[in-house]
Amino acid sequence: MLKHTALRTRQLRQAYDLMRAYFGHLQWWPGETPFEVCVGAILTQNTAWTNVEKALHQLKQAKALDPRKMYALPPAELAELIRPAGYFNIKTKRLRAFLKVLIEDFEGSLTKLMHGPTPLVRERLLAVNGIGPETADSMLLYASTHLSFVIDAYTKRIFSRHGWCAEDITYHDLQTICVNTLSQKAPDEQLDYWQDYHAQLVMIGKDYCRPKNPRCDTCPLQCLLPGKH
Ligand code: SF4
């Protein structure tokens, strides 16, 4: 059963405290530069992060982790470098679509591409072929300083199992719940809070809240399950 808004707010804030106490601060997203974060956000679509790491490693070895250098690569060469991330032909097209906008419209400067009010920059990213809401929000939140809460399949599964949202909730509606509920921090803490909140949910989703046989018995969010409080 879906929870009353006040109870859900209390539990969602408590959920962070429980995860944070359990995992510590996660220092996410893995990436040495904002550009690497953006490339990783595209490469991680439909694949595990371990595969993305291999592709990023190959890009670094080829000294191609730079907007202009990457855009100058023949597409077949880029596809070969990112092959470990899977769907490498589609992802090559997506990377090149992103690079085209970055280089041709913003002089290759991520700072310029990310400049402006969050809704405007978000629309800019969503207009790039192959960048959907999750990828755009990941770029906004982790490669820049835009407050754009990231929703993914883990978020939806964890939230619906706890009665915090319906199973078939849309990306937009679940993001609205998170924004309305988790905006209580001081301005200088808010960005880190949302970055780390999503990272904590990914840890829970990967290691505990699996599609089948969730490991509730040892999960730090067990005390927030319906009927446990
Ligand atoms: S594993 Fe169980 S306790 Fe943990 S988030 Fe999923 S449903 Fe909740």
Boltz pocket constraint, residues with backbone or C-beta under 6 A from the ligand:
constraints:
  - pocket:
      binder: B
      contacts: [[A, 157], [A, 158], [A, 161], [A, 162], [A, 204], [A, 208], [A, 209], [A, 210], [A, 214], [A, 215], [A, 216], [A, 217], [A, 219], [A, 220], [A, 221], [A, 222], [A, 223], [A, 225]]
      max_distance: 6.0
